[in-house]
Amino acid sequence: MLVLLTLPRLKEPFGLNDHHYGILAGMVVSAVPQVLAATIPVADAAGQVGALVKLIRVALLGPVVALPAWSPLSWEAPSRS
């Protein structure tokens, strides 16, 4: 909740345009509805970019977590010494 209230106020001091603000919000805020709540009041473009960044992060979460399980290093049996 604190992020939703403070993040829009950081846009101007840091000199962020709408797209950069959307990227920042998509990376920092924890859920898609919260990203929309933090970005749409600022600008429609920020809301679209923020939602896209957040959805890409969510979509890549599964493959990034599963990749180490499929690596050949995880298939080796532990050595007994």
Secondary structure, 3 states (H helix, E strand, C coil): CHHHHHHHHHCCCCCCCHHHHHHHHHHHCCCHHHHHHHHCCCCHHHHHHHHHHHHHHHHHHHHHHHHHHHCHHHHCCCCCC
